[in-house]
Amino acid sequence: MAYNNPISASYTVAAATISTAATLLTIIGPKGYKGRLAGIGGVVTTSTTDAATVIAVGSASDADKYGTLSIPVATAGASAAYNNATISDIDDNIMPADTAVLLSTGGESTAGAATITVYIDWFK
């Protein structure tokens, strides 16, 4: 297994509250595999208000180390386009093997929920 032939996986949190700062999901890849963030997407399930909310993928020491996605003020059903994610450069986007990767929200909006999907490529 190599970087050019990864195990691609998606991780989804359905209807997650994004109006409160919190860790939404903790991800640990297959034993002995490093990871690379390939994408982040979201669909608003409960209307968001007042401010865009930042969804971050990172580590315990750096919440947005691998990438972010901004969920805009929107009505239910609106999509935070998959190509609007900011993903760290390849040198900064290598997740150590057997280490927790955190999906979190900054909680900037005063209300709202979204279904968030993170795409990670795992390789030896």
C-alpha positions in Angstrom: 0.0 0.0 0.0 1.4 3.4 -0.9 0.2 7.0 -1.1 -0.7 6.5 -4.8 -3.0 3.5 -3.9 -4.8 4.6 -0.6 -7.7 3.2 1.3 -10.3 6.0 0.9 -12.8 6.4 3.6 -15.6 8.8 4.4 -16.9 9.7 7.9 -20.3 11.3 8.3 -21.9 13.1 11.3 -25.6 13.5 10.6 -27.5 16.6 11.7 -24.7 17.8 14.0 -25.4 20.9 16.1 -22.9 23.5 14.8 -23.9 26.4 17.0 -21.8 25.3 19.9 -18.1 24.8 19.8 -17.4 21.1 20.2 -15.7 18.0 18.9 -18.1 16.3 16.6 -16.2 13.1 15.8 -12.8 11.5 16.7 -11.3 9.4 13.9 -8.5 6.9 14.1 -7.4 5.3 10.9 -6.5 1.7 10.2 -3.7 0.5 12.5 -0.3 1.6 11.1 -1.7 3.8 8.4 -1.0 7.5 7.9 -3.8 9.7 6.6 -4.3 12.6 4.2 -7.4 14.8 4.2 -9.0 14.6 0.8 -12.2 16.6 1.3 -14.8 18.0 3.6 -18.5 18.6 2.7 -21.6 19.7 4.4 -25.4 20.2 4.0 -27.4 22.4 6.3 -30.1 20.4 8.0 -31.4 23.1 10.4 -31.2 26.7 9.3 -28.0 28.5 10.5 -28.2 32.1 11.8 -26.1 35.2 12.4 -22.6 33.9 11.3 -20.9 31.3 9.2 -19.6 28.4 11.3 -16.2 26.9 10.7 -15.9 23.1 10.6 -12.3 22.0 11.3 -10.3 18.8 10.8 -7.2 18.7 13.0 -5.4 17.3 16.0 -5.8 17.9 19.7 -3.0 20.5 19.6 -4.1 22.2 16.3 -7.8 22.1 15.6 -7.6 23.1 11.9 -4.2 21.5 11.1 -5.6 19.5 8.1 -8.4 21.7 6.8 -11.6 23.7 7.3 -15.0 24.2 5.8 -17.2 27.3 6.3 -20.9 26.5 6.7 -22.6 29.8 5.7 -25.8 31.4 7.1 -28.3 29.4 5.2 -31.7 27.6 5.2 -32.1 23.9 5.6 -31.0 22.0 2.5 -28.3 24.4 1.5 -25.0 22.8 0.5 -21.5 23.9 1.6 -19.9 23.0 -1.7 -17.3 20.2 -1.4 -14.8 22.3 -3.4 -15.0 25.3 -0.9 -13.0 23.5 1.7 -9.6 24.8 2.6 -7.2 21.8 2.8 -3.7 22.2 4.1 -0.7 21.7 1.7 0.5 18.2 1.3 3.5 18.8 3.6 1.1 19.8 6.4 -1.6 17.4 5.6 -0.1 14.1 6.7 -1.9 12.5 9.7 0.4 10.4 11.9 -0.5 6.7 12.1 -2.5 5.6 15.1 -3.3 9.2 16.2 -6.7 10.7 16.7 -8.0 13.1 14.1 -10.7 15.5 15.4 -13.7 16.9 13.5 -14.9 20.0 15.3 -17.0 23.1 15.0 -16.2 26.6 16.2 -19.9 27.3 17.1 -19.9 30.7 15.5 -23.6 30.6 14.4 -26.4 31.1 17.0 -28.4 28.2 15.7 -28.2 25.5 13.1 -27.2 21.9 12.3 -25.5 20.3 9.3 -24.6 16.8 8.1 -20.8 16.9 7.7 -18.7 14.4 5.7 -14.9 14.1 5.9 -12.9 12.2 3.3 -9.6 10.7 4.3 -7.1 8.7 2.3 -5.2 6.2 4.4 -1.8 4.8 3.3 1.3 3.0 4.6 
